[in-house]
Amino acid sequence: MPQGDYRKALDTSFVHRYSHGEDEWSWDVGMIQAAQAFLERLDPHGDQHVLDIGVGRGRDASTFILAGHRVTGLDIVENSSWPLLRKRWGDRLDLVNKAMQDWQPAPGTVFDAALDNGCFHHQHPDEWGPYLAHVRRLLRPGALVGLNVFGVDDAHPEAGWREMDNQRQGYFFTDAGIRQTLEAHGFTWQGLEVIERQHGEARYLLALVRT
Ligand SMILES: C[S@@+](CC[C@H](N)C(=O)[O-])C[C@H]1O[C@@H](n2cnc3c(N)ncnc32)[C@H](O)[C@@H]1O
């Protein structure tokens, strides 16, 4: 599917899932574990400015704020949790209704770290390059980046696209494949955490890299 059409399909799919309460990932223990593993590697002195790419209902953003950090969360869908999150966290949380690839922050904005918990693997392959290049541009040198993506398992060991709902696709990576993808886009490999996925088959792979 061409890139522009896929963007619309992705938007339709996520709008539908959030508005029908079918965003089961928002309560997925595996995604909570991924955010926890990322948080454990953040500078413990607090007040890091974290970019949460595909922030969803703000579960991870709230965890990071409680740990003393500040968060900017991006998402293509503004869901029903956002008004309460804004009220609760005030200036510790900036929620922006924009696609990662398109967003231009205020001049001079530099992030200390970024987490993409389940967003990158849904992007059109033609956007992988611009998306990752943009993430790198927004971060300070040496910043921690966590990308939690679908990983293949023994039952379905082939890497590739799998159809989800409303034409949304998910790319399932091998351990070597996610490493290769991130290194090819200029990130420095730090390690991989394999996490059990609560909903659906396969696993999550939390790839940890630095700019
Ligand atoms: C599987 S959900 C995960 C949400 C959240 N990170 C969590 O762990 O609950 C993926 C999220 O990414 C958002 N998204 C998809 N493509 C995006 C893009 N290009 N830029 C920003 N957000 C995007 C979706 O709307 C959705 O909220």
The ligand as an ORCA input file, in Angstrom:
! r2SCAN-3c Opt
* xyz 0 1
  C       0.482     -0.126     20.265
  S       0.156      1.513     20.706
  C       1.226      1.737     22.119
  C       0.868      2.950     22.926
  C       1.742      3.183     24.182
  N       3.131      3.370     23.853
  C       1.592      2.071     25.165
  O       2.595      1.393     25.460
  O       0.474      1.863     25.649
  C       1.009      2.486     19.456
  C       0.705      3.972     19.558
  O       1.455      4.676     18.581
  C       0.631      5.667     17.979
  N       1.262      5.953     16.667
  C       1.257      5.175     15.554
  N       2.016      5.727     14.595
  C       2.526      6.873     15.106
  C       3.402      7.883     14.607
  N       3.910      7.820     13.378
  N       3.736      8.918     15.413
  C       3.220      8.998     16.689
  N       2.387      8.075     17.199
  C       2.041      7.026     16.432
  C      -0.746      5.037     17.974
  O      -1.802      5.952     17.860
  C      -0.754      4.307     19.317
  O      -1.207      5.138     20.358
*
